[in-house]
């Protein structure tokens, strides 16, 4: 099992995480909405298990990264715009 560094996880850069997110979304856009959400959730849960981190811990760290002091960070507002324009 790969080692996951929780310090690096909690200090992840918003831009890099947003780019990884867009990469996944780009691949999911060819599927129906029901499959998109289930596929994304399955990847999240399986990756968390593979890396040995509780899914809830990864979820909380991600929510903290998405939301800055003054609301959603710009990088993730870009993802929202991408979803509205590209994803069914």
Secondary structure as UniProt FT lines:
FT   HELIX           6..10
FT   HELIX           14..28
FT   TURN            29..30
FT   HELIX           33..51
FT   HELIX           55..66
FT   STRAND          67..68
FT   TURN            69..70
FT   STRAND          71..72
FT   HELIX           74..86
//
